[in-house]
Amino acid sequence: MADKREKFVKLAEARVSKALKELQLIGNLSNRSAYEYSEEDVKQMFRALQKGLDAAKSRFSEPGAPSNPVFRLGE
């Protein structure tokens, strides 16, 4: 059982750290001198991120719940 816990901790730390780094990179897109975007673009991005977080969280209480990791603006 300790092996499963160690594996979980190792993977969770790596994956959450990676996700946090990716979120930081998404935040970098807010630089209006480098990028052009609408408020609707921002809303779509954060709705998709929240939906992904909600789906991942639900999988801990509802194993096998579906997820859709693909994001496209305008969808």
Secondary structure, DSSP 8 states (H G I E B T S, - for coil): -HHHHHHHHHHHHHHHHHHHHHHHHHHHTT-TTT----HHHHHHHHHHHHHHHHHHHHHHHSTT--------TT-
